[in-house]
Amino acid sequence: MGNSESWNVLAAIMNLPIFWSVFAAILVVLEFWAVIRVVKSDASRESKCLWILMLVFVPVISLLAWIFVGPKTRAVQA
């Protein structure tokens, strides 16, 4: 399979409406999950607001940033 054929396969996948529908649905679920995690975190109110605004207005980039550097929940100590 040559390089040209690989691009043709990728282009065919990207033209499928179902691909974008599934991608959008997954993104919405991840966004709600991230917002809920931010709200439940121990971060300050200002930090929570900033993260939620970023998640709403720049969803893909801020979701990736939140996963790597966002507010972390603390482990429950027994």
HELIX and SHEET records of a PDB file:
HELIX    1   1 ASN A    3  MET A   14  1                                  12    
HELIX    2   2 PRO A   17  LYS A   40  1                                  24    
HELIX    3   3 ARG A   45  PHE A   57  1                                  13    
HELIX    4   4 PRO A   59  VAL A   69  1                                  11    
END                                                                             
